[in-house]
Amino acid sequence: MIIELQVPVYPTESAEKVEDCLLHLFPTMSTTTEKVNGSWMVYAESRDLKSIEWMKTRIREIQIIDAVRRRLLSNWNGSETSVLLDKQAACSNRFRLLDDTEESPPLGSIQLVFTFENEIEFQNTMKWLVPPTKDGRVVKS
């Protein structure tokens, strides 16, 4: 599995500050900044689920397991899935999931992409990150 982050850097922003925002949520990932089609982008990549441990914890704390699960399942294409996170919230050390069909925050979003080698790897990651729930409680399998 590969976990990738992609974040645009707008002309009014500093690439270093955008990188710092990413590191608030994903402190073990290293970032790179590249110019793509005349615009700057910050990227980060990991192959370790520990790099998204903070995200897993926050999803449970703010009780959005079902929302994140629905988004990951709806974006699943057989080899990868993704979610969008609010970049402004990340800069305040907060986790906020965006509805990628409805929302476009002023500072943009962080695209978090998961690429899997197979369906089993995807299912195992889903069980770890956003397990099935019933009546708001995680169902033990």
C-alpha positions in Angstrom: 0.0 0.0 0.0 1.1 3.5 -0.8 -0.3 6.6 1.1 0.1 9.8 -0.8 -0.7 13.4 0.1 -1.1 16.1 -2.5 -1.6 19.8 -1.6 -1.7 22.8 -3.9 0.2 25.9 -2.7 -1.6 29.1 -3.7 0.2 32.3 -4.7 -0.7 33.9 -1.3 0.8 31.0 0.7 4.2 29.9 1.7 5.2 26.4 0.6 7.0 26.0 3.9 3.8 26.8 5.9 1.8 24.3 3.8 4.4 21.7 4.5 4.2 22.5 8.2 0.4 22.1 8.1 0.8 18.6 6.6 3.3 17.7 9.3 0.7 18.6 12.0 -1.5 15.8 10.8 1.2 13.4 9.4 4.4 14.0 11.4 6.3 11.0 10.2 5.9 11.7 6.5 8.6 13.7 4.7 7.4 16.3 2.2 8.7 17.6 -1.1 7.6 20.6 -3.1 7.5 20.7 -6.9 6.3 23.0 -9.5 3.7 21.4 -11.7 2.2 23.3 -14.7 3.3 26.6 -13.3 1.8 26.0 -9.8 3.5 24.7 -6.7 2.4 21.4 -5.0 3.5 19.8 -1.8 3.7 16.0 -1.8 4.2 13.4 0.9 4.3 9.6 0.6 4.5 6.6 3.0 4.1 2.9 2.9 3.5 2.6 6.6 0.0 2.7 8.3 1.7 4.2 11.3 2.0 7.4 9.3 -1.7 7.9 9.5 -2.1 6.8 13.2 -3.1 10.3 14.2 -5.8 10.4 11.6 -7.2 7.1 12.8 -7.3 8.4 16.4 -9.0 11.7 15.3 -11.6 9.8 13.3 -12.6 7.9 16.4 -12.4 10.9 18.7 -14.7 13.1 16.6 -16.9 10.1 15.8 -16.8 10.1 12.0 -15.9 6.5 11.3 -19.0 6.0 9.1 -18.5 9.2 7.1 -14.9 8.4 6.3 -15.7 4.8 5.5 -18.5 5.9 3.1 -16.2 8.3 1.4 -13.4 5.8 1.0 -15.8 3.1 -0.3 -17.5 5.5 -2.7 -14.1 6.6 -4.1 -12.8 3.0 -4.4 -11.9 2.2 -8.1 -10.5 -1.3 -7.6 -6.9 -0.2 -6.9 -7.1 3.1 -5.1 -9.3 5.4 -3.1 -9.1 8.9 -1.7 -10.5 11.5 0.7 -10.1 15.2 0.9 -9.2 17.0 4.1 -9.6 20.7 4.8 -6.2 22.4 4.5 -7.1 25.3 6.7 -8.2 23.0 9.5 -4.9 21.1 9.2 -3.0 24.4 9.7 -4.9 24.7 13.0 -3.9 21.1 13.9 -7.5 19.9 13.3 -8.9 17.1 11.2 -11.8 17.9 9.0 -13.1 15.6 6.2 -14.5 17.3 3.1 -17.3 16.1 1.0 -15.5 16.0 -2.3 -18.7 16.4 -4.3 -20.0 19.4 -2.4 -17.2 21.4 -0.8 -14.4 23.6 -2.1 -12.8 25.5 0.9 -11.1 28.8 0.2 -7.6 27.5 1.0 -8.2 24.3 -0.8 -7.8 20.7 0.3 -5.3 18.0 1.1 -5.9 15.0 -1.2 -5.1 11.8 0.6 -4.7 8.9 -1.9 -4.4 5.2 -0.9 -3.1 2.8 -3.6 -3.4 -0.9 -2.9 -1.9 -4.0 -4.5 -5.1 -6.0 -4.2 -8.6 -6.0 -2.7 -7.5 -7.9 0.4 -5.0 -5.2 1.3 -7.8 -2.6 0.8 -10.2 -4.5 3.1 -7.6 -5.0 5.8 -6.8 -1.3 5.8 -10.4 -0.4 6.0 -10.9 -2.7 9.0 -7.9 -1.0 10.7 -8.7 2.6 9.8 -12.6 2.7 9.6 -14.1 -0.6 10.8 -17.8 -1.4 10.3 -20.0 0.0 13.1 -23.5 -0.6 14.4 -25.4 1.9 16.5 -22.2 4.1 16.6 -20.0 1.3 18.0 -17.3 -0.6 16.2 -18.4 -4.1 15.4 -15.9 -6.8 16.5 -15.2 -9.3 13.7 
